[in-house]
Amino acid sequence: MQHQTRFVFRQSAIYSVGNILSKLSGVLLIPLYLKYISEEEFGVVSLFETIAQFIMILSGWGIRAGFSRWYYEFKSRTEQKQLFFTAYSFNLISSLLAVLVIGGTLFFFSSAIFKTDISNDIILYFSLGTLFRLLFDIPFFMLRIQQKAAQQTGWFSMNVVLVLLFSFVFLEFFDMGLKGIYLGQMVAHFFTFLPMTPLIWRNFSFKFRSDVLRNLLQYGLPLAISNILTTVLTLSDRHIINQYQNLSEVAGYSMAFKISNLIQVVVVASIITGFTNYYFKTLHNENSSFFYQRIVRYFTVLITVGGLGVVLFSPEIIYVVSMGSAFFQTSVIIVPVLMLGMIFSGLRQLFTLPLNKHKRTRKISLILILSAVINVAGNFVLVPGSGKWELPFLQLWPSFLH
């Protein structure tokens, strides 16, 4: 069991390199963005981030969850390649449809959604960039399942560096503002997907398995519904703030959310990624339950200590990334409560693994439906009068219910 623990934490440490680089790039991009765009436009960027995450969840309809659950049920390499081809083909079609639907909605209703005029060029760059990002999402997922942490982190790190590079070029040298942000993301995602095509091709076995797809959807569709509701739970707040308040309020809340999200990126995502695939690979082993209990103990300690550290240094972090902007200093007060929500959310991801093991995905969906209803209802009741200040408390209760 000691060997298992070391292996999981070694995998998690490798994933944390990519996650830290991703968060570091986000920290570097904030002052770059604020140099060329206004605080209100930073609010627009935050709203686009929520829409991108919604498209990514909407595109797969749970196919990624099913892919990870069933991958090691197939013992032969040929069957695994057929599984990958089936999942990738379905993901490609669903991604195209999701981008077309959401992108079309933005073209016609952007003024109502953002409460400001958005250029059609920005929507086009955003839509294409999101599509390219979705095209290499399943290969990234496959590398995680195969526990090739170093290779997956290498590809991920390359994408992060390209986003940083092209964003800097289009903002600094071409002074394109919001257009430069999304043109940079589109180009970066394209040049990440292009060199990955040989990897995708090598893992194809050109046989579409409708029976496999049916199993994947039966397992993953309830999770897809719960994930969509989770997205509503965590991301709708910014849109509700924008509708009832303004983009400046969105910007202030987004800053606090990004700082609180450090624990999600550095600790939660790394350990969950490193452990989940190993958990599914060894779920039939005799000592899997004891090993799971050990990981839960270690995880709880790490996420609590890490969360406390982020809260203690949040004023300094916000001061640095906002380049001393007085506007964002008021966001500090939101961070502690948001952090509690992040901790409960991280524990929820770990606690649902036994339910996934026994394919009780409908129970997960029911819990998340209740959480989403509480969160969204509370947003509509309290945001019109209190703005961003009540939202952390609203997110805390549903996170606890998870």
Secondary structure by P-SEA (a helix, b strand, c coil): caaaaaaaaaaaaaaaaaaaaaaaaaaaaaaaaaacccaaaaaaaaaaaaaaaaaaaaaccaaaaaaaacccccccaaaaaaaaaaaaaaaaaaaaaaaaaaaaaaaccccccccbbbbaaaaaaaaaaaaaaaaaaaaaaaaaaacaaaaaaaaaaaaaaaaaaaaaaaaaccccaaaaaaaaaaaaaaaaaaaaaaaaaaaccccccaaaaaaaaaacaaaaaaaaaaaaaccaaaaaaaacccaaaaaaaaaaaaaaaccccccaaaaaaacaaaaaacccccaaaaaaaaaaaaaaaaaaaaaaaaaaaaaaaaaaaacccccccccccaaaaaaaaaaaaaaaaaaaaaaaaacaaaaaaaaaaaaaaaaaaaaaaccccccccaaaaaaaaaaaac
